[in-house]
Amino acid sequence: MKVFKLEIIILEEDVETMEEARMLVVNAHLPNHISLDVLSCREADIGEWHDGHLLNNRNTCDEELKRLFPNET
């Protein structure tokens, strides 16, 4: 058996807190016998969302994530 630790990004204007984001993952309907929990959660203010946002572009997303979450591997 293997265990998998995943880091995900949730971009949704209706999710306003880390607890709401965490509960989206914890309460996800997954196939039988899969145990899922969130081990860590961090947050960053990304300003107002728009189609031209740096996180909405594959060419700029990685650099923007590095800026928002510095010193993380």
N, CA, C and O atoms as a Tripos MOL2 file, in Angstrom:
@<TRIPOS>MOLECULE
protein
  292   291    73     0     0
PROTEIN
NO_CHARGES

@<TRIPOS>ATOM
      1 N           0.8500   -1.1870    0.0000 N.3       1 MET1
      2 CA          0.0000    0.0000    0.0000 C.3       1 MET1
      3 C           0.8900    1.2430    0.0000 C.2       1 MET1
      4 O           1.9300    1.2740    0.6590 O.2       1 MET1
      5 N           0.4880    2.2230   -0.7140 N.am      2 LYS2
      6 CA          1.2090    3.4840   -0.7620 C.3       2 LYS2
      7 C           0.3410    4.5990   -0.1970 C.2       2 LYS2
      8 O          -0.8860    4.5100   -0.2000 O.2       2 LYS2
      9 N           0.9850    5.6320    0.2800 N.am      3 VAL3
     10 CA          0.2770    6.8300    0.7080 C.3       3 VAL3
     11 C           0.7600    7.9760   -0.1900 C.2       3 VAL3
     12 O           1.9410    8.0390   -0.5340 O.2       3 VAL3
     13 N          -0.1300    8.8580   -0.5620 N.am      4 PHE4
     14 CA          0.1970    9.9460   -1.4520 C.3       4 PHE4
     15 C          -0.1210   11.2760   -0.7810 C.2       4 PHE4
     16 O          -1.2360   11.4860   -0.3030 O.2       4 PHE4
     17 N           0.8490   12.1620   -0.7470 N.am      5 LYS5
     18 CA          0.6440   13.5080   -0.2240 C.3       5 LYS5
     19 C           0.5540   14.4410   -1.4190 C.2       5 LYS5
     20 O           1.4870   14.5160   -2.2180 O.2       5 LYS5
     21 N          -0.5450   15.1450   -1.5470 N.am      6 LEU6
     22 CA         -0.7710   16.0230   -2.6790 C.3       6 LEU6
     23 C          -0.8700   17.4650   -2.2250 C.2       6 LEU6
     24 O          -1.4860   17.7660   -1.2030 O.2       6 LEU6
     25 N          -0.2650   18.3430   -2.9850 N.am      7 GLU7
     26 CA         -0.4720   19.7710   -2.7790 C.3       7 GLU7
     27 C          -1.3650   20.2370   -3.9080 C.2       7 GLU7
     28 O          -1.0740   19.9860   -5.0780 O.2       7 GLU7
     29 N          -2.4460   20.9110   -3.5670 N.am      8 ILE8
     30 CA         -3.3880   21.3650   -4.5940 C.3       8 ILE8
     31 C          -3.5920   22.8670   -4.4810 C.2       8 ILE8
     32 O          -3.2910   23.4740   -3.4540 O.2       8 ILE8
     33 N          -4.1000   23.4460   -5.5340 N.am      9 ILE9
     34 CA         -4.4660   24.8480   -5.5470 C.3       9 ILE9
     35 C          -5.9610   24.9220   -5.8040 C.2       9 ILE9
     36 O          -6.4650   24.3140   -6.7480 O.2       9 ILE9
     37 N          -6.6670   25.6640   -4.9680 N.am     10 ILE10
     38 CA         -8.0960   25.8910   -5.1610 C.3      10 ILE10
     39 C          -8.2780   27.3750   -5.4510 C.2      10 ILE10
     40 O          -7.9830   28.2190   -4.6040 O.2      10 ILE10
     41 N          -8.7620   27.6930   -6.6460 N.am     11 LEU11
     42 CA         -9.0730   29.0670   -7.0280 C.3      11 LEU11
     43 C         -10.5780   29.1580   -7.2220 C.2      11 LEU11
     44 O         -11.0950   28.7670   -8.2680 O.2      11 LEU11
     45 N         -11.2700   29.6620   -6.2380 N.am     12 GLU12
     46 CA        -12.7270   29.7460   -6.2860 C.3      12 GLU12
     47 C         -13.1660   30.9070   -5.4190 C.2      12 GLU12
     48 O         -12.8820   30.9240   -4.2210 O.2      12 GLU12
     49 N         -13.8520   31.8750   -5.9980 N.am     13 GLU13
     50 CA        -14.2240   33.0650   -5.2450 C.3      13 GLU13
     51 C         -15.1580   32.7670   -4.0790 C.2      13 GLU13
     52 O         -15.2070   33.5520   -3.1320 O.2      13 GLU13
     53 N         -15.8960   31.6680   -4.1120 N.am     14 ASP14
     54 CA        -16.8010   31.3230   -3.0110 C.3      14 ASP14
     55 C         -16.0790   30.6940   -1.8230 C.2      14 ASP14
     56 O         -16.6680   30.5680   -0.7490 O.2      14 ASP14
     57 N         -14.8220   30.2970   -1.9900 N.am     15 VAL15
     58 CA        -14.0300   29.7420   -0.8930 C.3      15 VAL15
     59 C         -13.2220   30.8910   -0.3090 C.2      15 VAL15
     60 O         -12.3390   31.4370   -0.9700 O.2      15 VAL15
     61 N         -13.5310   31.2570    0.9450 N.am     16 GLU16
     62 CA        -12.9350   32.4480    1.5420 C.3      16 GLU16
     63 C         -11.9590   32.1630    2.6730 C.2      16 GLU16
     64 O         -11.2330   33.0640    3.0930 O.2      16 GLU16
     65 N         -11.9230   30.9250    3.1810 N.am     17 THR17
     66 CA        -11.0320   30.6200    4.2940 C.3      17 THR17
     67 C         -10.2860   29.3130    4.0280 C.2      17 THR17
     68 O         -10.6950   28.5040    3.1950 O.2      17 THR17
     69 N          -9.1840   29.1260    4.7550 N.am     18 MET18
     70 CA         -8.4360   27.8760    4.6330 C.3      18 MET18
     71 C          -9.2990   26.6970    5.0840 C.2      18 MET18
     72 O          -9.2050   25.6150    4.5050 O.2      18 MET18
     73 N         -10.1270   26.8830    6.0950 N.am     19 GLU19
     74 CA        -10.9820   25.7850    6.5700 C.3      19 GLU19
     75 C         -11.9790   25.3710    5.4830 C.2      19 GLU19
     76 O         -12.2230   24.1780    5.3020 O.2      19 GLU19
     77 N         -12.5520   26.3250    4.7640 N.am     20 GLU20
     78 CA        -13.4650   25.9840    3.6650 C.3      20 GLU20
     79 C         -12.7320   25.1960    2.5790 C.2      20 GLU20
     80 O         -13.2680   24.2170    2.0590 O.2      20 GLU20
     81 N         -11.5200   25.6090    2.2340 N.am     21 ALA21
     82 CA        -10.7310   24.8910    1.2340 C.3      21 ALA21
     83 C         -10.4120   23.4820    1.7160 C.2      21 ALA21
     84 O         -10.5170   22.5150    0.9620 O.2      21 ALA21
     85 N         -10.0210   23.3800    2.9810 N.am     22 ARG22
     86 CA         -9.6970   22.0690    3.5700 C.3      22 ARG22
     87 C         -10.9130   21.1470    3.5130 C.2      22 ARG22
     88 O         -10.7890   19.9760    3.1510 O.2      22 ARG22
     89 N         -12.0820   21.6680    3.8670 N.am     23 MET23
     90 CA        -13.2840   20.8390    3.9000 C.3      23 MET23
     91 C         -13.7180   20.3860    2.5060 C.2      23 MET23
     92 O         -14.3190   19.3210    2.3660 O.2      23 MET23
     93 N         -13.4220   21.1770    1.4750 N.am     24 LEU24
     94 CA        -13.7040   20.7280    0.1070 C.3      24 LEU24
     95 C         -12.9710   19.4270   -0.1880 C.2      24 LEU24
     96 O         -13.5220   18.5180   -0.8090 O.2      24 LEU24
     97 N         -11.7280   19.3490    0.2620 N.am     25 VAL25
     98 CA        -10.9210   18.1500    0.0260 C.3      25 VAL25
     99 C         -11.3830   17.0130    0.9280 C.2      25 VAL25
    100 O         -11.5940   15.8930    0.4640 O.2      25 VAL25
    101 N         -11.5370   17.3000    2.2080 N.am     26 VAL26
    102 CA        -11.9120   16.2630    3.1720 C.3      26 VAL26
    103 C         -13.2720   15.6590    2.8320 C.2      26 VAL26
    104 O         -13.4720   14.4560    3.0040 O.2      26 VAL26
    105 N         -14.2010   16.4690    2.3560 N.am     27 ASN27
    106 CA        -15.5530   15.9930    2.0760 C.3      27 ASN27
    107 C         -15.7570   15.5390    0.6360 C.2      27 ASN27
    108 O         -16.8820   15.2440    0.2350 O.2      27 ASN27
    109 N         -14.6870   15.4800   -0.1410 N.am     28 ALA28
    110 CA        -14.8020   15.0330   -1.5360 C.3      28 ALA28
    111 C         -15.2970   13.5890   -1.5720 C.2      28 ALA28
    112 O         -14.9090   12.7690   -0.7390 O.2      28 ALA28
    113 N         -16.1460   13.2920   -2.5290 N.am     29 HIS29
    114 CA        -16.6610   11.9350   -2.6970 C.3      29 HIS29
    115 C         -15.6780   11.1430   -3.5550 C.2      29 HIS29
    116 O         -15.5680   11.3630   -4.7610 O.2      29 HIS29
    117 N         -14.9750   10.2280   -2.9180 N.am     30 LEU30
    118 CA        -13.9460    9.4400   -3.5890 C.3      30 LEU30
    119 C         -14.3400    7.9710   -3.6030 C.2      30 LEU30
    120 O         -15.2250    7.5570   -2.8550 O.2      30 LEU30
    121 N         -13.6850    7.1790   -4.4530 N.am     31 PRO31
    122 CA        -13.9850    5.7440   -4.4750 C.3      31 PRO31
    123 C         -13.8340    5.1150   -3.0810 C.2      31 PRO31
    124 O         -13.0840    5.6050   -2.2370 O.2      31 PRO31
    125 N         -14.5420    4.0580   -2.8760 N.am     32 ASN32
    126 CA        -14.5720    3.3510   -1.5930 C.3      32 ASN32
    127 C         -13.1740    3.0130   -1.0800 C.2      32 ASN32
    128 O         -12.3010    2.6370   -1.8620 O.2      32 ASN32
    129 N         -12.9590    3.1430    0.2080 N.am     33 HIS33
    130 CA        -11.7410    2.7530    0.9220 C.3      33 HIS33
    131 C         -10.5620    3.7070    0.7330 C.2      33 HIS33
    132 O          -9.4380    3.3670    1.1020 O.2      33 HIS33
    133 N         -10.7920    4.8870    0.1690 N.am     34 ILE34
    134 CA         -9.7140    5.8650    0.0850 C.3      34 ILE34
    135 C          -9.8530    6.8090    1.2660 C.2      34 ILE34
    136 O         -10.9000    7.4280    1.4590 O.2      34 ILE34
    137 N          -8.7990    6.9170    2.0510 N.am     35 SER35
    138 CA         -8.7710    7.8260    3.1810 C.3      35 SER35
    139 C          -8.0260    9.0860    2.7560 C.2      35 SER35
    140 O          -6.9140    8.9970    2.2340 O.2      35 SER35
    141 N          -8.6200   10.2570    2.9730 N.am     36 LEU36
    142 CA         -8.0520   11.5070    2.5150 C.3      36 LEU36
    143 C          -8.1290   12.5400    3.6210 C.2      36 LEU36
    144 O          -9.1610   12.6670    4.2800 O.2      36 LEU36
    145 N          -7.0580   13.2720    3.8320 N.am     37 ASP37
    146 CA         -7.0530   14.3710    4.7830 C.3      37 ASP37
    147 C          -6.0630   15.4150    4.2850 C.2      37 ASP37
    148 O          -5.2270   15.1240    3.4300 O.2      37 ASP37
    149 N          -6.1530   16.6060    4.8070 N.am     38 VAL38
    150 CA         -5.2340   17.6760    4.4650 C.3      38 VAL38
    151 C          -4.2080   17.7790    5.5810 C.2      38 VAL38
    152 O          -4.5700   17.9850    6.7400 O.2      38 VAL38
    153 N          -2.9300   17.6370    5.2430 N.am     39 LEU39
    154 CA         -1.8750   17.6690    6.2420 C.3      39 LEU39
    155 C          -1.4080   19.0830    6.5390 C.2      39 LEU39
    156 O          -1.0070   19.3830    7.6630 O.2      39 LEU39
    157 N          -1.4560   19.9430    5.5490 N.am     40 SER40
    158 CA         -1.0540   21.3270    5.7660 C.3      40 SER40
    159 C          -1.8010   22.2240    4.8000 C.2      40 SER40
    160 O          -2.2510   21.7890    3.7400 O.2      40 SER40
    161 N          -1.9240   23.4780    5.1840 N.am     41 CYS41
    162 CA         -2.6150   24.4320    4.3400 C.3      41 CYS41
    163 C          -1.9820   25.8010    4.5480 C.2      41 CYS41
    164 O          -1.7250   26.2160    5.6780 O.2      41 CYS41
    165 N          -1.7440   26.4720    3.4740 N.am     42 ARG42
    166 CA         -1.2060   27.8250    3.5270 C.3      42 ARG42
    167 C          -2.1110   28.7190    2.6930 C.2      42 ARG42
    168 O          -2.8470   28.2300    1.8360 O.2      42 ARG42
    169 N          -2.0630   30.0190    2.9320 N.am     43 GLU43
    170 CA         -2.8900   30.9170    2.1490 C.3      43 GLU43
    171 C          -2.1050   32.1410    1.7250 C.2      43 GLU43
    172 O          -1.1200   32.5210    2.3580 O.2      43 GLU43
    173 N          -2.5570   32.7480    0.6480 N.am     44 ALA44
    174 CA         -1.9590   33.9910    0.1620 C.3      44 ALA44
    175 C          -3.0550   34.7960   -0.5140 C.2      44 ALA44
    176 O          -3.9260   34.2370   -1.1800 O.2      44 ALA44
    177 N          -3.0090   36.0840   -0.3440 N.am     45 ASP45
    178 CA         -3.9700   36.9780   -0.9980 C.3      45 ASP45
    179 C          -3.5280   37.1900   -2.4370 C.2      45 ASP45
    180 O          -2.3970   37.6130   -2.6750 O.2      45 ASP45
    181 N          -4.4060   36.9040   -3.4130 N.am     46 ILE46
    182 CA         -4.0430   37.0430   -4.8230 C.3      46 ILE46
    183 C          -4.6890   38.2590   -5.4570 C.2      46 ILE46
    184 O          -4.5740   38.4530   -6.6670 O.2      46 ILE46
    185 N          -5.3600   39.0730   -4.6760 N.am     47 GLY47
    186 CA         -6.0320   40.2420   -5.2400 C.3      47 GLY47
    187 C          -7.2850   39.8320   -5.9860 C.2      47 GLY47
    188 O          -7.7690   38.7090   -5.8400 O.2      47 GLY47
    189 N          -7.8030   40.7400   -6.7800 N.am     48 GLU48
    190 CA         -9.0370   40.4780   -7.5200 C.3      48 GLU48
    191 C          -8.7710   39.5380   -8.6940 C.2      48 GLU48
    192 O          -7.7820   39.6900   -9.4120 O.2      48 GLU48
    193 N          -9.6650   38.5670   -8.8820 N.am     49 TRP49
    194 CA         -9.5170   37.5980   -9.9680 C.3      49 TRP49
    195 C         -10.0160   38.1930  -11.2710 C.2      49 TRP49
    196 O         -11.0310   38.8890  -11.2990 O.2      49 TRP49
    197 N          -9.2940   37.9140  -12.3550 N.am     50 HIS50
    198 CA         -9.7000   38.3000  -13.7000 C.3      50 HIS50
    199 C          -9.0310   37.3310  -14.6770 C.2      50 HIS50
    200 O          -8.0840   36.6310  -14.3180 O.2      50 HIS50
    201 N          -9.5240   37.2990  -15.8970 N.am     51 ASP51
    202 CA         -9.0060   36.3440  -16.8870 C.3      51 ASP51
    203 C          -7.5150   36.5050  -17.1420 C.2      51 ASP51
    204 O          -6.8430   35.5300  -17.4800 O.2      51 ASP51
    205 N          -6.9820   37.7170  -16.9880 N.am     52 GLY52
    206 CA         -5.5720   37.9460  -17.2350 C.3      52 GLY52
    207 C          -4.6920   37.7380  -16.0120 C.2      52 GLY52
    208 O          -3.5030   38.0560  -16.0420 O.2      52 GLY52
    209 N          -5.2690   37.2050  -14.9320 N.am     53 HIS53
    210 CA         -4.5050   36.9890  -13.6990 C.3      53 HIS53
    211 C          -3.3240   36.0620  -13.9750 C.2      53 HIS53
    212 O          -3.4370   35.1240  -14.7640 O.2      53 HIS53
    213 N          -2.1930   36.3280  -13.3240 N.am     54 LEU54
    214 CA         -0.9850   35.5250  -13.5360 C.3      54 LEU54
    215 C          -1.1910   34.0450  -13.2280 C.2      54 LEU54
    216 O          -0.5310   33.1990  -13.8320 O.2      54 LEU54
    217 N          -2.0920   33.7130  -12.2990 N.am     55 LEU55
    218 CA         -2.3540   32.3070  -11.9830 C.3      55 LEU55
    219 C          -3.2340   31.6340  -13.0370 C.2      55 LEU55
    220 O          -3.3940   30.4130  -13.0210 O.2      55 LEU55
    221 N          -3.8000   32.4130  -13.9400 N.am     56 ASN56
    222 CA         -4.6770   31.8770  -14.9750 C.3      56 ASN56
    223 C          -3.9400   31.7110  -16.3050 C.2      56 ASN56
    224 O          -4.5670   31.5990  -17.3580 O.2      56 ASN56
    225 N          -2.6020   31.6960  -16.2490 N.am     57 ASN57
    226 CA         -1.7920   31.5820  -17.4570 C.3      57 ASN57
    227 C          -0.6710   30.5700  -17.1980 C.2      57 ASN57
    228 O           0.1140   30.7360  -16.2650 O.2      57 ASN57
    229 N          -0.6010   29.5420  -18.0120 N.am     58 ARG58
    230 CA          0.4240   28.4980  -17.8210 C.3      58 ARG58
    231 C           1.8400   29.0520  -17.8810 C.2      58 ARG58
    232 O           2.7500   28.4920  -17.2710 O.2      58 ARG58
    233 N           2.0330   30.1450  -18.6070 N.am     59 ASN59
    234 CA          3.3730   30.7210  -18.7460 C.3      59 ASN59
    235 C           3.8090   31.5280  -17.5260 C.2      59 ASN59
    236 O           5.0040   31.7520  -17.3370 O.2      59 ASN59
    237 N           2.8720   31.9640  -16.7040 N.am     60 THR60
    238 CA          3.2080   32.8080  -15.5510 C.3      60 THR60
    239 C           2.8170   32.1920  -14.2090 C.2      60 THR60
    240 O           3.2050   32.7040  -13.1590 O.2      60 THR60
    241 N           2.0680   31.1190  -14.2320 N.am     61 CYS61
    242 CA          1.5380   30.5190  -13.0030 C.3      61 CYS61
    243 C           2.6410   30.0830  -12.0350 C.2      61 CYS61
    244 O           2.5750   30.4040  -10.8480 O.2      61 CYS61
    245 N           3.6320   29.3720  -12.5130 N.am     62 ASP62
    246 CA          4.6890   28.8690  -11.6220 C.3      62 ASP62
    247 C           5.4290   29.9980  -10.9120 C.2      62 ASP62
    248 O           5.6640   29.9310   -9.7050 O.2      62 ASP62
    249 N           5.7910   31.0270  -11.6590 N.am     63 GLU63
    250 CA          6.5140   32.1510  -11.0490 C.3      63 GLU63
    251 C           5.6360   32.8930  -10.0480 C.2      63 GLU63
    252 O           6.1220   33.3350   -9.0070 O.2      63 GLU63
    253 N           4.3610   33.0310  -10.3490 N.am     64 GLU64
    254 CA          3.4570   33.7030   -9.4180 C.3      64 GLU64
    255 C           3.2910   32.8910   -8.1380 C.2      64 GLU64
    256 O           3.2350   33.4630   -7.0490 O.2      64 GLU64
    257 N           3.2110   31.5760   -8.2540 N.am     65 LEU65
    258 CA          3.1230   30.7310   -7.0580 C.3      65 LEU65
    259 C           4.3860   30.8530   -6.2120 C.2      65 LEU65
    260 O           4.3130   30.8750   -4.9840 O.2      65 LEU65
    261 N           5.5470   30.9330   -6.8690 N.am     66 LYS66
    262 CA          6.8000   31.1220   -6.1290 C.3      66 LYS66
    263 C           6.8080   32.4600   -5.4040 C.2      66 LYS66
    264 O           7.3190   32.5570   -4.2880 O.2      66 LYS66
    265 N           6.2480   33.4900   -6.0270 N.am     67 ARG67
    266 CA          6.1780   34.8050   -5.3940 C.3      67 ARG67
    267 C           5.2240   34.7770   -4.1980 C.2      67 ARG67
    268 O           5.5140   35.3390   -3.1420 O.2      67 ARG67
    269 N           4.0820   34.1120   -4.3840 N.am     68 LEU68
    270 CA          3.0730   34.0660   -3.3170 C.3      68 LEU68
    271 C           3.5070   33.1970   -2.1440 C.2      68 LEU68
    272 O           3.1610   33.4790   -0.9960 O.2      68 LEU68
    273 N           4.2630   32.1420   -2.4290 N.am     69 PHE69
    274 CA          4.7090   31.2010   -1.3990 C.3      69 PHE69
    275 C           6.2210   31.0460   -1.4640 C.2      69 PHE69
    276 O           6.7170   30.0010   -1.8850 O.2      69 PHE69
    277 N           6.9590   32.0710   -1.0540 N.am     70 PRO70
    278 CA          8.4260   31.9960   -1.1040 C.3      70 PRO70
    279 C           8.9820   30.9960   -0.0940 C.2      70 PRO70
    280 O           8.3300   30.6610    0.8950 O.2      70 PRO70
    281 N          10.1800   30.5340   -0.3600 N.am     71 ASN71
    282 CA         10.8960   29.6360    0.5440 C.3      71 ASN71
    283 C          10.1930   28.3100    0.7640 C.2      71 ASN71
    284 O          10.3470   27.7010    1.8230 O.2      71 ASN71
    285 N           9.4270   27.8510   -0.2110 N.am     72 GLU72
    286 CA          8.7810   26.5410   -0.1280 C.3      72 GLU72
    287 C           9.2510   25.7040   -1.3010 C.2      72 GLU72
    288 O           9.4120   26.2100   -2.4120 O.2      72 GLU72
    289 N           9.4710   24.4260   -1.0530 N.am     73 THR73
    290 CA          9.9160   23.5470   -2.1330 C.3      73 THR73
    291 C           8.7740   22.7330   -2.6460 C.2      73 THR73
    292 O           8.9520   21.9290   -3.5620 O.2      73 THR73
@<TRIPOS>BOND
     1     1     2 1
     2     2     3 1
     3     3     4 2
     4     3     5 am
     5     5     6 1
     6     6     7 1
     7     7     8 2
     8     7     9 am
     9     9    10 1
    10    10    11 1
    11    11    12 2
    12    11    13 am
    13    13    14 1
    14    14    15 1
    15    15    16 2
    16    15    17 am
    17    17    18 1
    18    18    19 1
    19    19    20 2
    20    19    21 am
    21    21    22 1
    22    22    23 1
    23    23    24 2
    24    23    25 am
    25    25    26 1
    26    26    27 1
    27    27    28 2
    28    27    29 am
    29    29    30 1
    30    30    31 1
    31    31    32 2
    32    31    33 am
    33    33    34 1
    34    34    35 1
    35    35    36 2
    36    35    37 am
    37    37    38 1
    38    38    39 1
    39    39    40 2
    40    39    41 am
    41    41    42 1
    42    42    43 1
    43    43    44 2
    44    43    45 am
    45    45    46 1
    46    46    47 1
    47    47    48 2
    48    47    49 am
    49    49    50 1
    50    50    51 1
    51    51    52 2
    52    51    53 am
    53    53    54 1
    54    54    55 1
    55    55    56 2
    56    55    57 am
    57    57    58 1
    58    58    59 1
    59    59    60 2
    60    59    61 am
    61    61    62 1
    62    62    63 1
    63    63    64 2
    64    63    65 am
    65    65    66 1
    66    66    67 1
    67    67    68 2
    68    67    69 am
    69    69    70 1
    70    70    71 1
    71    71    72 2
    72    71    73 am
    73    73    74 1
    74    74    75 1
    75    75    76 2
    76    75    77 am
    77    77    78 1
    78    78    79 1
    79    79    80 2
    80    79    81 am
    81    81    82 1
    82    82    83 1
    83    83    84 2
    84    83    85 am
    85    85    86 1
    86    86    87 1
    87    87    88 2
    88    87    89 am
    89    89    90 1
    90    90    91 1
    91    91    92 2
    92    91    93 am
    93    93    94 1
    94    94    95 1
    95    95    96 2
    96    95    97 am
    97    97    98 1
    98    98    99 1
    99    99   100 2
   100    99   101 am
   101   101   102 1
   102   102   103 1
   103   103   104 2
   104   103   105 am
   105   105   106 1
   106   106   107 1
   107   107   108 2
   108   107   109 am
   109   109   110 1
   110   110   111 1
   111   111   112 2
   112   111   113 am
   113   113   114 1
   114   114   115 1
   115   115   116 2
   116   115   117 am
   117   117   118 1
   118   118   119 1
   119   119   120 2
   120   119   121 am
   121   121   122 1
   122   122   123 1
   123   123   124 2
   124   123   125 am
   125   125   126 1
   126   126   127 1
   127   127   128 2
   128   127   129 am
   129   129   130 1
   130   130   131 1
   131   131   132 2
   132   131   133 am
   133   133   134 1
   134   134   135 1
   135   135   136 2
   136   135   137 am
   137   137   138 1
   138   138   139 1
   139   139   140 2
   140   139   141 am
   141   141   142 1
   142   142   143 1
   143   143   144 2
   144   143   145 am
   145   145   146 1
   146   146   147 1
   147   147   148 2
   148   147   149 am
   149   149   150 1
   150   150   151 1
   151   151   152 2
   152   151   153 am
   153   153   154 1
   154   154   155 1
   155   155   156 2
   156   155   157 am
   157   157   158 1
   158   158   159 1
   159   159   160 2
   160   159   161 am
   161   161   162 1
   162   162   163 1
   163   163   164 2
   164   163   165 am
   165   165   166 1
   166   166   167 1
   167   167   168 2
   168   167   169 am
   169   169   170 1
   170   170   171 1
   171   171   172 2
   172   171   173 am
   173   173   174 1
   174   174   175 1
   175   175   176 2
   176   175   177 am
   177   177   178 1
   178   178   179 1
   179   179   180 2
   180   179   181 am
   181   181   182 1
   182   182   183 1
   183   183   184 2
   184   183   185 am
   185   185   186 1
   186   186   187 1
   187   187   188 2
   188   187   189 am
   189   189   190 1
   190   190   191 1
   191   191   192 2
   192   191   193 am
   193   193   194 1
   194   194   195 1
   195   195   196 2
   196   195   197 am
   197   197   198 1
   198   198   199 1
   199   199   200 2
   200   199   201 am
   201   201   202 1
   202   202   203 1
   203   203   204 2
   204   203   205 am
   205   205   206 1
   206   206   207 1
   207   207   208 2
   208   207   209 am
   209   209   210 1
   210   210   211 1
   211   211   212 2
   212   211   213 am
   213   213   214 1
   214   214   215 1
   215   215   216 2
   216   215   217 am
   217   217   218 1
   218   218   219 1
   219   219   220 2
   220   219   221 am
   221   221   222 1
   222   222   223 1
   223   223   224 2
   224   223   225 am
   225   225   226 1
   226   226   227 1
   227   227   228 2
   228   227   229 am
   229   229   230 1
   230   230   231 1
   231   231   232 2
   232   231   233 am
   233   233   234 1
   234   234   235 1
   235   235   236 2
   236   235   237 am
   237   237   238 1
   238   238   239 1
   239   239   240 2
   240   239   241 am
   241   241   242 1
   242   242   243 1
   243   243   244 2
   244   243   245 am
   245   245   246 1
   246   246   247 1
   247   247   248 2
   248   247   249 am
   249   249   250 1
   250   250   251 1
   251   251   252 2
   252   251   253 am
   253   253   254 1
   254   254   255 1
   255   255   256 2
   256   255   257 am
   257   257   258 1
   258   258   259 1
   259   259   260 2
   260   259   261 am
   261   261   262 1
   262   262   263 1
   263   263   264 2
   264   263   265 am
   265   265   266 1
   266   266   267 1
   267   267   268 2
   268   267   269 am
   269   269   270 1
   270   270   271 1
   271   271   272 2
   272   271   273 am
   273   273   274 1
   274   274   275 1
   275   275   276 2
   276   275   277 am
   277   277   278 1
   278   278   279 1
   279   279   280 2
   280   279   281 am
   281   281   282 1
   282   282   283 1
   283   283   284 2
   284   283   285 am
   285   285   286 1
   286   286   287 1
   287   287   288 2
   288   287   289 am
   289   289   290 1
   290   290   291 1
   291   291   292 2
@<TRIPOS>SUBSTRUCTURE
     1 MET1         2 RESIDUE 1 A MET
     2 LYS2         6 RESIDUE 1 A LYS
     3 VAL3        10 RESIDUE 1 A VAL
     4 PHE4        14 RESIDUE 1 A PHE
     5 LYS5        18 RESIDUE 1 A LYS
     6 LEU6        22 RESIDUE 1 A LEU
     7 GLU7        26 RESIDUE 1 A GLU
     8 ILE8        30 RESIDUE 1 A ILE
     9 ILE9        34 RESIDUE 1 A ILE
    10 ILE10       38 RESIDUE 1 A ILE
    11 LEU11       42 RESIDUE 1 A LEU
    12 GLU12       46 RESIDUE 1 A GLU
    13 GLU13       50 RESIDUE 1 A GLU
    14 ASP14       54 RESIDUE 1 A ASP
    15 VAL15       58 RESIDUE 1 A VAL
    16 GLU16       62 RESIDUE 1 A GLU
    17 THR17       66 RESIDUE 1 A THR
    18 MET18       70 RESIDUE 1 A MET
    19 GLU19       74 RESIDUE 1 A GLU
    20 GLU20       78 RESIDUE 1 A GLU
    21 ALA21       82 RESIDUE 1 A ALA
    22 ARG22       86 RESIDUE 1 A ARG
    23 MET23       90 RESIDUE 1 A MET
    24 LEU24       94 RESIDUE 1 A LEU
    25 VAL25       98 RESIDUE 1 A VAL
    26 VAL26      102 RESIDUE 1 A VAL
    27 ASN27      106 RESIDUE 1 A ASN
    28 ALA28      110 RESIDUE 1 A ALA
    29 HIS29      114 RESIDUE 1 A HIS
    30 LEU30      118 RESIDUE 1 A LEU
    31 PRO31      122 RESIDUE 1 A PRO
    32 ASN32      126 RESIDUE 1 A ASN
    33 HIS33      130 RESIDUE 1 A HIS
    34 ILE34      134 RESIDUE 1 A ILE
    35 SER35      138 RESIDUE 1 A SER
    36 LEU36      142 RESIDUE 1 A LEU
    37 ASP37      146 RESIDUE 1 A ASP
    38 VAL38      150 RESIDUE 1 A VAL
    39 LEU39      154 RESIDUE 1 A LEU
    40 SER40      158 RESIDUE 1 A SER
    41 CYS41      162 RESIDUE 1 A CYS
    42 ARG42      166 RESIDUE 1 A ARG
    43 GLU43      170 RESIDUE 1 A GLU
    44 ALA44      174 RESIDUE 1 A ALA
    45 ASP45      178 RESIDUE 1 A ASP
    46 ILE46      182 RESIDUE 1 A ILE
    47 GLY47      186 RESIDUE 1 A GLY
    48 GLU48      190 RESIDUE 1 A GLU
    49 TRP49      194 RESIDUE 1 A TRP
    50 HIS50      198 RESIDUE 1 A HIS
    51 ASP51      202 RESIDUE 1 A ASP
    52 GLY52      206 RESIDUE 1 A GLY
    53 HIS53      210 RESIDUE 1 A HIS
    54 LEU54      214 RESIDUE 1 A LEU
    55 LEU55      218 RESIDUE 1 A LEU
    56 ASN56      222 RESIDUE 1 A ASN
    57 ASN57      226 RESIDUE 1 A ASN
    58 ARG58      230 RESIDUE 1 A ARG
    59 ASN59      234 RESIDUE 1 A ASN
    60 THR60      238 RESIDUE 1 A THR
    61 CYS61      242 RESIDUE 1 A CYS
    62 ASP62      246 RESIDUE 1 A ASP
    63 GLU63      250 RESIDUE 1 A GLU
    64 GLU64      254 RESIDUE 1 A GLU
    65 LEU65      258 RESIDUE 1 A LEU
    66 LYS66      262 RESIDUE 1 A LYS
    67 ARG67      266 RESIDUE 1 A ARG
    68 LEU68      270 RESIDUE 1 A LEU
    69 PHE69      274 RESIDUE 1 A PHE
    70 PRO70      278 RESIDUE 1 A PRO
    71 ASN71      282 RESIDUE 1 A ASN
    72 GLU72      286 RESIDUE 1 A GLU
    73 THR73      290 RESIDUE 1 A THR
